[in-house]
Amino acid sequence: MSTRAGWARLIGSYYAALAPDSEVLLVVLLSPRCRVLGITVVAVGALNCVYAPMREVVKAAALAGASSVVVAHNHPSGEPE
C-alpha cells in the first residue's frame, strides 16, 4: 500500500463489515516488504471510546511475525474529535 487513499479503502472496507455502533481498534499486520499479512481487531469499545493496552498490539504483531503495523480506529459517532 503506497497511498493514504489505498489504506483508507482497505481499512474502510474492513470497518464496513463490523458493528457500526462501537469504536473498534484494528491492527494491520505487515511483512518486511509492507505486504498485508492480516488485519486483527485488538479492541472493541463504546460509541465514543475504545481502550486497548499496547501489549495487545505488540502481541498481535509478534504472533503474526509482522515487522511493522498500521493501527487504526473508527469514529462511529461521525465526530473525528
N, C-alpha and C positions, 0 to 999 in steps of 0.2 A: 504494500500500500504506500503510495508516494504522495498522495494529496490529502488535504484536510477533508475535501468533499468525499473522497473514497472511504475514509474512516467513518465519516458521518453516515454514509449509505450502509456500510457493513453493520455498524453498531445500531443504527436506527431500525434496520430490518429485524435485528435480534430483539430489540425492545418491543417492536410491534406484536411479537408473539407472547409477551409477558403480561402480567397483571397490570392494567393501566392505572390503578389507584394506589400504587405503592412505589416509593423510591427504591431502586434496585442498583446495587453496585456490581459492575461487571469487570472482569479482568480478561483482556485479550492476551493470550499467551503466544509469544513469538520465538521462532527459531533464530539461530545466528544470522541467517540471511533475511530476516524480517518476514518470513512466511508465517501465516497464522497456523498455529498448532491446535488451537481450540479457544473457546470462549466459555468462561466459568462464571456463574453467579456466586459472588462472595457473600453478599448480604442482601436481605430484603427488609425494608423499613416501613415507615408510615407514609402518609401523604406528603409530608414536608421534611422528612429527615431519614437518614439511614446511618447506622453505626456499624463500622467494620474495623476490627482490630488489624493493624498492619501485618501481624503474623499470619492472618488468613490469606492475605495477598501473596506473601512470600511462600507460604505453604503450597498454594495453588501452582505457583511458578516452579517450585522445586519438584513437586510431584510430576509435572508435565515435562520437566527437563528444559524449560524455557530459558532463553538467555536474556530476554527482555519482556516487558509487559506494557500494555496500554490500559490504564484504569479509567473507567467511565461510569457516570451515573446519570439518571434521568431526572426530570422535574415534572411529575405528573400534574402538579397544580397549574402548570403553564407559566409560572413565575421563576425566572432564572436566578433570582437572588435569594 
